[in-house]
Amino acid sequence: MHLLFVVIDDEDLLDDLITAWIDLGVSGATVIETTGALQLVTQHVPIFAGLRSLTSGGARHSKTIFAVIEDNLLLDRAIALLESICSRTSGTPQGIYCVTPVLRFGHLGADKNF
């Protein structure tokens, strides 16, 4: 069992990715809006304002997705889909991903069949 983390800078890719993952069998992914640390300090800490040229300049947000994937083959397919969808863009990096093992997993609450 693994936890797949994905940070996507181009949120226009999000719908295609989530739809493709659901079709593949990856369910239960969670999506949150995030801001990179460099982006944050260049906007809110005046001493770092000169670093703005290293970022997009605006208050850009990313989408962070995480999903627990039990099967190694499904994990490989989910990553292949992710790489395929992100490679359709202009050639600039679209984000990052990483995978970590999950030591324990369980549902919380009275109804554990969700």
C-alpha positions as CSV (number, residue, x, y, z in Angstrom):
1,M,0.0,0.0,0.0
2,H,1.3,3.4,-1.0
3,L,0.5,7.1,-0.6
4,L,0.8,9.0,-3.9
5,F,1.4,12.8,-3.5
6,V,1.1,15.1,-6.5
7,V,1.5,18.8,-6.7
8,I,0.2,20.3,-9.9
9,D,1.0,23.9,-10.8
10,D,-1.4,24.0,-13.8
11,E,-4.9,23.5,-12.3
12,D,-6.4,23.2,-15.8
13,L,-4.9,19.6,-15.8
14,L,-6.8,18.7,-12.6
15,D,-10.1,17.6,-14.1
16,D,-8.4,15.5,-16.8
17,L,-6.2,13.8,-14.2
18,I,-9.0,13.1,-11.6
19,T,-11.3,11.8,-14.3
20,A,-8.7,9.5,-15.8
21,W,-7.8,8.2,-12.3
22,I,-11.4,7.4,-11.5
23,D,-11.7,5.6,-14.8
24,L,-8.6,3.6,-13.9
25,G,-9.9,2.7,-10.4
26,V,-8.2,5.2,-8.2
27,S,-10.9,6.5,-5.9
28,G,-10.9,8.5,-2.8
29,A,-8.2,11.0,-3.8
30,T,-8.2,14.3,-1.9
31,V,-7.4,17.6,-3.5
32,I,-6.3,20.7,-1.5
33,E,-5.2,24.2,-2.6
34,T,-1.6,24.9,-1.7
35,T,1.0,27.6,-2.1
36,G,4.7,27.0,-2.4
37,A,7.0,28.4,0.3
38,L,9.0,30.6,-2.2
39,Q,5.8,32.1,-3.5
40,L,4.5,32.8,0.0
41,V,7.6,34.6,1.3
42,T,8.0,36.7,-1.9
43,Q,4.5,38.0,-1.3
44,H,4.5,38.5,2.4
45,V,8.1,39.1,3.6
46,P,9.5,42.3,2.1
47,I,13.1,41.3,2.4
48,F,12.4,38.4,-0.1
49,A,10.6,40.5,-2.6
50,G,13.6,40.5,-4.9
51,L,13.1,36.7,-5.4
52,R,9.8,37.4,-7.2
53,S,11.6,37.0,-10.5
54,L,12.1,33.3,-9.6
55,T,8.4,32.8,-9.3
56,S,5.4,33.7,-11.5
57,G,5.0,37.0,-9.7
58,G,1.4,36.6,-8.7
59,A,-0.2,34.8,-5.9
60,R,-0.3,31.5,-7.7
61,H,-1.8,28.4,-6.1
62,S,-1.1,24.8,-6.8
63,K,-3.3,21.8,-6.3
64,T,-2.0,19.0,-4.1
65,I,-3.6,15.6,-4.5
66,F,-3.0,12.6,-2.3
67,A,-4.4,9.1,-2.7
68,V,-3.8,5.8,-1.0
69,I,-3.3,3.1,-3.6
70,E,-3.2,-0.5,-2.5
71,D,-2.1,-2.2,-5.6
72,N,1.4,-1.8,-7.2
73,L,0.1,-2.2,-10.7
74,L,-2.6,0.4,-10.1
75,L,0.1,2.7,-8.7
76,D,2.2,2.3,-11.8
77,R,-0.8,3.0,-14.1
78,A,-1.8,6.1,-12.0
79,I,1.7,7.5,-12.3
80,A,1.9,6.7,-16.1
81,L,-1.4,8.6,-16.6
82,L,-0.1,11.5,-14.5
83,E,3.0,11.8,-16.6
84,S,1.1,11.5,-19.8
85,I,-1.4,14.2,-18.9
86,C,1.3,16.6,-17.7
87,S,3.4,16.0,-20.8
88,R,0.7,17.4,-23.0
89,T,1.5,20.9,-22.0
90,S,4.0,23.5,-23.3
91,G,7.1,21.6,-22.1
92,T,7.4,23.5,-18.8
93,P,7.4,21.5,-15.6
94,Q,3.8,21.1,-14.3
95,G,4.6,19.9,-10.8
96,I,6.0,17.0,-8.8
97,Y,5.0,13.7,-7.4
98,C,6.3,11.3,-4.8
99,V,5.3,8.0,-3.4
100,T,5.7,6.8,0.2
101,P,4.7,3.5,1.8
102,V,1.7,3.4,4.0
103,L,2.2,1.4,7.2
104,R,-1.4,1.6,8.4
105,F,-4.7,2.6,6.9
106,G,-8.2,2.6,8.3
107,H,-11.6,4.3,8.1
108,L,-12.8,6.4,11.0
109,G,-16.3,6.6,12.3
110,A,-19.3,4.3,12.8
111,D,-19.9,3.7,9.1
112,K,-16.6,2.3,7.8
113,N,-18.0,1.3,4.4
114,F,-17.6,4.7,2.6
